[in-house]
Amino acid sequence: MPSQLNYSDACVDRIASYLTKTKAEPKRGFFKTPLPDVDIFWGEVSIARSPLVYEPGIAVVLSGQKVGFLNDRRFIYNATQYLAVGLPVSFECETEASTETPLVALFLRADPGVVSEIAVAAGLLDPTTKVSLPITTVDPVPVNQKLKDAVFRLCGYFSNPTEARLLGPQTLREIFYHTLQDVHGRVLLAQTVTTRPESRIAALLRRKDLFGTESVEDLAQQAGMSPPSFYRHFKAVTGQSPKKYFQRQRLFRAKSLLVFEGASVAEAARHVGYVSPSQFSREFRNLFGLPPSRASEFGFNYDFD
């Protein structure tokens, strides 16, 4: 393992070597790795504050910096602290990157079954122990030496498919274990703690058949909660009202369809549950600053959806 001072540089070198080996040129955008739950992002342009969406997992920034804004919270993730995300969530973010100091990051998706298994083995879900569990779904976590060691090894597996297959899954478990040892990293437990109202909301958010066109009363009934309790806990978990949360999720999905899957504006609107094309265009522009007809201008965004 390299010294603490050049940990991030050493990881970036390993990633750059892997991208060169796979002829991923130019180094811009998202890249798959031999590990299905790990993606690489490489960007060389700063991005002003704009909305993005994350799935449950951790974002490890090795170079450059991101600043997130969720309601009245402001948080930074860079080479000294990474971001843990417990539930699907959208927030605003600005990115600091350049050719000399690119944004190089890994996103590790968190499988709720794996996280739950690790948490049980570590005694974090034992009702007889008093373990502090945060109610927020996004939190920066300090990078410690054990985390650095594991991430450095993980980056080395990218260029060796055999090591990736045999050693990668265990190293991912190690990384999630170290994350759960920090109280901030326990936001990952939002998907697994079945005795709390937040877990019912987590189960609801994992469903792919909800477009948010349902009323709060319908959503509350599906979560087995009263509407006032559902609204209160939903906002505590996501930082947004149910209406705003689902609206943003629909629009992010539509943007992905337009940019990456070549859908027409009408197809994207219809797919995410909009009946009125004009309403879709208006809300899309309000969120992203461009009409859906110009979605191709977004290019590569810096989110991990």
C-alpha positions as CSV (number, residue, x, y, z in Angstrom):
1,M,0.0,0.0,0.0
2,P,1.4,3.5,-0.9
3,S,1.9,6.0,1.8
4,Q,-1.0,8.0,3.0
5,L,0.1,11.1,1.1
6,N,-0.1,9.5,-2.4
7,Y,-3.0,7.0,-1.8
8,S,-5.3,8.9,-4.2
9,D,-2.7,9.4,-6.8
10,A,-1.8,5.7,-6.8
11,C,-5.5,4.8,-7.2
12,V,-5.9,7.2,-10.0
13,D,-2.8,5.7,-11.7
14,R,-4.4,2.3,-11.5
15,I,-7.6,3.5,-12.9
16,A,-5.9,5.4,-15.7
17,S,-3.9,2.3,-16.6
18,Y,-7.1,0.2,-16.7
19,L,-8.9,2.8,-19.0
20,T,-5.9,2.9,-21.3
21,K,-5.8,-0.9,-21.4
22,T,-9.4,-1.1,-22.4
23,K,-9.0,1.8,-24.9
24,A,-11.5,4.0,-23.1
25,E,-10.5,7.2,-24.8
26,P,-11.1,10.0,-24.3
27,K,-11.2,9.5,-20.5
28,R,-14.6,11.2,-20.1
29,G,-17.8,9.9,-18.6
30,F,-18.8,6.6,-17.0
31,F,-16.9,3.3,-17.4
32,K,-17.8,-0.2,-16.4
33,T,-15.3,-2.4,-14.5
34,P,-15.0,-6.2,-14.3
35,L,-17.0,-5.9,-11.1
36,P,-20.7,-5.3,-11.9
37,D,-21.4,-3.2,-8.8
38,V,-18.5,-0.8,-9.4
39,D,-18.4,2.0,-11.9
40,I,-15.7,4.6,-12.7
41,F,-16.3,8.2,-13.5
42,W,-13.6,10.5,-15.1
43,G,-14.4,14.1,-15.8
44,E,-12.2,17.1,-16.6
45,V,-14.7,20.0,-16.6
46,S,-16.1,21.8,-13.5
47,I,-19.9,21.8,-13.3
48,A,-21.9,24.5,-11.7
49,R,-24.5,23.6,-9.1
50,S,-27.1,21.4,-10.7
51,P,-29.4,18.5,-9.8
52,L,-28.3,14.9,-9.8
53,V,-29.6,11.5,-8.4
54,Y,-27.8,8.7,-6.6
55,E,-28.8,5.1,-6.0
56,P,-27.8,3.4,-2.7
57,G,-24.1,2.9,-2.4
58,I,-20.9,4.9,-1.7
59,A,-19.1,7.4,-3.9
60,V,-15.4,7.4,-3.4
61,V,-13.8,10.5,-5.0
62,L,-10.1,10.1,-5.6
63,S,-9.3,13.3,-7.4
64,G,-11.2,16.6,-7.7
65,Q,-14.1,17.5,-5.4
66,K,-17.9,17.6,-5.2
67,V,-20.1,19.7,-3.0
68,G,-23.6,18.5,-2.3
69,F,-26.7,20.6,-1.3
70,L,-29.7,18.9,0.2
71,N,-32.2,21.3,1.8
72,D,-30.2,23.3,4.3
73,R,-27.3,20.9,4.3
74,R,-24.0,21.4,2.5
75,F,-21.5,18.5,2.4
76,I,-18.2,17.9,0.6
77,Y,-16.8,14.7,-0.7
78,N,-13.3,14.4,-2.0
79,A,-10.1,12.3,-1.3
80,T,-10.5,12.8,2.5
81,Q,-14.1,11.8,2.8
82,Y,-16.5,9.8,0.7
83,L,-20.3,9.8,0.4
84,A,-22.6,7.1,1.7
85,V,-26.1,7.0,0.3
86,G,-28.7,4.8,2.0
87,L,-31.7,5.3,-0.3
88,P,-32.4,6.7,-3.8
89,V,-32.1,10.4,-3.4
90,S,-31.7,13.5,-5.6
91,F,-29.9,16.7,-4.5
92,E,-28.0,19.5,-6.1
93,C,-24.2,19.3,-6.6
94,E,-21.3,21.3,-7.9
95,T,-18.2,19.7,-9.3
96,E,-14.6,21.0,-9.2
97,A,-12.5,19.4,-11.9
98,S,-9.9,20.3,-14.6
99,T,-7.5,18.7,-17.0
100,E,-4.8,19.0,-14.4
101,T,-7.0,17.7,-11.5
102,P,-9.8,15.6,-13.0
103,L,-12.7,14.4,-11.1
104,V,-12.0,10.6,-10.7
105,A,-14.4,8.7,-8.7
106,L,-15.7,5.2,-8.0
107,F,-19.3,4.3,-7.3
108,L,-20.0,1.1,-5.4
109,R,-23.6,0.0,-5.5
110,A,-24.9,-1.3,-2.1
111,D,-26.9,-4.5,-2.4
112,P,-29.4,-4.5,0.6
113,G,-28.9,-8.2,1.2
114,V,-25.2,-7.9,1.4
115,V,-25.3,-4.8,3.6
116,S,-27.8,-6.5,5.9
117,E,-25.7,-9.7,6.1
118,I,-22.6,-7.6,7.1
119,A,-24.6,-5.5,9.6
120,V,-26.0,-8.7,11.3
121,A,-22.5,-10.3,11.5
122,A,-21.1,-7.1,12.9
123,G,-23.9,-6.9,15.5
124,L,-25.3,-3.6,14.1
125,L,-28.9,-4.9,13.8
126,D,-29.0,-6.7,17.2
127,P,-31.9,-5.2,19.1
128,T,-30.2,-5.8,22.4
129,T,-27.3,-3.5,21.4
130,K,-27.6,0.2,21.4
131,V,-26.2,1.1,18.0
132,S,-26.7,4.7,16.8
133,L,-28.6,4.7,13.5
134,P,-29.0,8.0,11.6
135,I,-32.2,8.9,10.0
136,T,-30.6,10.9,7.1
137,T,-30.0,9.0,3.9
138,V,-26.8,10.9,2.7
139,D,-23.7,11.5,4.8
140,P,-20.0,12.1,4.1
141,V,-17.7,9.5,5.9
142,P,-14.0,10.2,6.7
143,V,-11.6,8.1,4.7
144,N,-9.5,6.0,7.2
145,Q,-6.4,3.9,6.5
146,K,-8.3,0.6,6.3
147,L,-10.7,2.1,3.7
148,K,-7.7,3.3,1.7
149,D,-6.0,-0.1,1.8
150,A,-9.2,-1.8,0.5
151,V,-9.9,0.8,-2.2
152,F,-6.3,0.7,-3.4
153,R,-6.6,-3.1,-3.8
154,L,-9.9,-2.8,-5.5
155,C,-8.5,-0.5,-8.2
156,G,-5.8,-3.0,-8.9
157,Y,-8.4,-5.7,-9.7
158,F,-9.8,-3.7,-12.6
159,S,-6.9,-4.8,-14.9
160,N,-7.0,-8.4,-13.8
161,P,-10.3,-10.1,-14.5
162,T,-9.3,-13.2,-12.5
163,E,-8.5,-11.2,-9.4
164,A,-11.7,-9.2,-9.9
165,R,-13.8,-12.3,-10.0
166,L,-12.1,-14.1,-7.1
167,L,-11.1,-11.2,-4.8
168,G,-13.3,-8.3,-5.8
169,P,-16.5,-9.4,-4.0
170,Q,-14.7,-9.9,-0.7
171,T,-13.0,-6.6,-1.0
172,L,-16.3,-4.9,-1.7
173,R,-17.7,-6.5,1.5
174,E,-14.6,-5.2,3.4
175,I,-15.3,-1.7,2.2
176,F,-18.9,-1.8,3.2
177,Y,-17.9,-3.3,6.6
178,H,-15.5,-0.4,7.2
179,T,-18.2,2.1,6.1
180,L,-20.7,0.6,8.6
181,Q,-18.2,0.9,11.4
182,D,-18.6,4.7,11.2
183,V,-21.8,6.2,12.5
184,H,-22.1,8.3,9.3
185,G,-21.7,5.3,7.1
186,R,-24.7,3.6,8.8
187,V,-27.0,5.5,6.4
188,L,-26.6,2.4,4.3
189,L,-28.8,0.6,6.9
190,A,-31.8,2.6,5.7
191,Q,-32.6,-0.3,3.4
192,T,-32.3,-3.0,6.0
193,V,-33.7,-1.9,9.4
194,T,-37.1,-3.5,9.2
195,T,-38.4,-2.3,12.6
196,R,-38.4,1.4,11.7
197,P,-40.8,3.5,9.7
198,E,-37.9,4.5,7.4
199,S,-37.5,0.9,6.3
200,R,-41.1,0.9,5.0
201,I,-40.4,4.0,3.0
202,A,-37.1,2.4,1.8
203,A,-39.1,-0.6,0.5
204,L,-41.4,1.8,-1.3
205,L,-38.6,3.7,-2.9
206,R,-37.0,0.5,-4.3
207,R,-40.1,-0.3,-6.3
208,K,-39.8,0.4,-10.0
209,D,-43.5,0.6,-10.7
210,L,-44.2,3.9,-8.9
211,F,-44.2,7.1,-10.9
212,G,-45.4,9.4,-8.0
213,T,-48.7,10.0,-9.6
214,E,-50.3,8.2,-6.6
215,S,-51.7,10.4,-3.8
216,V,-50.0,10.7,-0.4
217,E,-52.9,8.7,1.0
218,D,-52.3,5.8,-1.5
219,L,-48.6,5.8,-0.8
220,A,-49.1,5.9,2.9
221,Q,-51.5,2.9,2.7
222,Q,-48.9,0.9,0.7
223,A,-46.3,1.7,3.4
224,G,-48.8,0.7,6.2
225,M,-48.7,4.2,7.7
226,S,-51.1,7.0,8.4
227,P,-50.8,9.9,5.8
228,P,-49.4,12.4,8.4
229,S,-46.8,9.9,9.7
230,F,-45.9,8.9,6.2
231,Y,-45.4,12.5,5.0
232,R,-43.2,13.3,8.1
233,H,-41.0,10.2,7.8
234,F,-40.7,10.5,4.1
235,K,-39.4,14.0,4.3
236,A,-37.0,13.1,7.1
237,V,-35.6,10.2,4.9
238,T,-35.4,11.9,1.5
239,G,-35.3,15.6,2.5
240,Q,-38.2,16.3,0.1
241,S,-42.0,16.0,0.1
242,P,-43.3,12.9,-1.7
243,K,-44.6,15.0,-4.6
244,K,-41.2,16.7,-5.2
245,Y,-39.2,13.5,-4.7
246,F,-41.2,11.5,-7.2
247,Q,-41.4,14.3,-9.7
248,R,-37.6,14.6,-9.7
249,Q,-37.1,10.9,-10.0
250,R,-39.4,10.8,-13.0
251,L,-37.6,13.6,-14.7
252,F,-34.2,12.1,-14.0
253,R,-35.4,8.9,-15.6
254,A,-36.7,10.8,-18.6
255,K,-33.4,12.6,-19.0
256,S,-31.6,9.2,-19.0
257,L,-34.0,7.9,-21.7
258,L,-33.4,11.0,-23.8
259,V,-29.6,11.2,-23.4
260,F,-28.5,7.6,-23.3
261,E,-31.3,5.5,-24.9
262,G,-32.3,7.8,-27.8
263,A,-35.9,8.1,-26.8
264,S,-38.0,10.9,-28.3
265,V,-39.5,13.6,-26.1
266,A,-43.0,12.1,-26.4
267,E,-41.7,8.6,-25.6
268,A,-39.7,9.7,-22.6
269,A,-42.7,11.7,-21.2
270,R,-45.1,8.8,-21.7
271,H,-42.7,6.3,-20.2
272,V,-42.4,8.2,-16.9
273,G,-46.1,8.8,-16.6
274,Y,-46.7,12.2,-18.1
275,V,-50.0,12.7,-19.9
276,S,-49.4,16.3,-20.9
277,P,-46.3,17.0,-23.1
278,S,-46.4,20.7,-22.3
279,Q,-46.3,19.9,-18.5
280,F,-43.4,17.5,-19.0
281,S,-41.5,20.1,-21.0
282,R,-42.1,22.8,-18.5
283,E,-41.1,20.7,-15.5
284,F,-38.1,19.3,-17.3
285,R,-36.8,22.8,-18.1
286,N,-37.5,24.0,-14.6
287,L,-35.3,21.3,-13.2
288,F,-32.5,21.0,-15.7
289,G,-32.4,24.5,-17.3
290,L,-33.0,23.2,-20.8
291,P,-36.0,21.8,-22.7
292,P,-36.1,18.1,-23.3
293,S,-35.6,18.7,-27.0
294,R,-32.1,19.8,-26.2
295,A,-31.3,17.0,-23.8
296,S,-28.4,15.8,-26.0
297,E,-26.5,19.0,-24.9
298,F,-26.2,17.5,-21.4
299,G,-23.5,15.1,-22.6
300,F,-21.9,13.3,-19.7
301,N,-23.4,14.3,-16.3
302,Y,-21.6,13.7,-13.0
303,D,-24.3,11.7,-11.3
304,F,-24.4,8.0,-10.4
305,D,-27.9,7.0,-11.3
